[in-house]
Amino acid sequence: MTPPRPLFINRLFEGLIDPFRPAQDAMPPDRLTRFYAHYLRQVRGPLLLLVVVGLLSA
């Protein structure tokens, strides 16, 4: 029995963020908002899309 093929939508969403991208060696900021901005910068596009779709569907 062959395993099921991954769905197109799964491959699409799994490809949006690269979890194995090389990390910066710099020390993260010490302020909470700057700390969040530092780490959310790498997922800015998908996060913005999620917020817009959430606002439109609410």
C-alpha positions in Angstrom: 0.0 0.0 0.0 1.4 3.4 -1.0 1.3 6.3 1.4 -1.2 9.1 0.4 0.2 12.0 -1.6 0.5 15.3 0.3 -2.2 17.8 -0.7 -1.3 20.9 -2.7 -2.6 23.2 0.1 -0.3 21.4 2.6 2.8 21.9 0.4 1.8 25.5 -0.2 1.6 26.4 3.5 4.6 24.3 4.5 6.7 26.2 2.0 5.8 29.7 3.2 8.2 29.6 6.2 11.7 28.2 6.2 12.4 26.9 9.7 16.0 25.9 8.9 17.1 29.3 7.7 20.4 30.3 9.3 19.8 32.4 12.4 21.5 35.6 13.3 24.2 35.5 15.9 23.3 38.9 17.3 21.8 39.3 20.7 18.0 39.9 20.5 16.6 43.2 21.8 15.8 43.5 25.5 12.5 45.4 25.1 9.5 43.1 24.7 8.0 44.8 21.6 11.4 44.9 19.9 11.9 41.3 20.8 8.7 40.3 19.2 9.4 42.4 16.1 12.9 40.8 15.8 11.5 37.2 15.7 8.3 38.0 13.8 10.2 39.7 11.0 10.9 36.3 9.4 7.2 35.5 9.1 6.0 39.0 8.3 4.2 38.0 5.0 2.2 35.0 6.3 1.4 36.8 9.5 0.1 39.8 7.7 -2.0 37.6 5.4 -3.4 35.8 8.4 -4.4 39.1 10.0 -6.1 40.4 6.8 -8.0 37.2 6.2 -9.1 37.2 9.9 -10.3 40.8 9.7 -12.2 40.1 6.5 -13.9 37.1 7.8 -14.9 38.6 11.2 
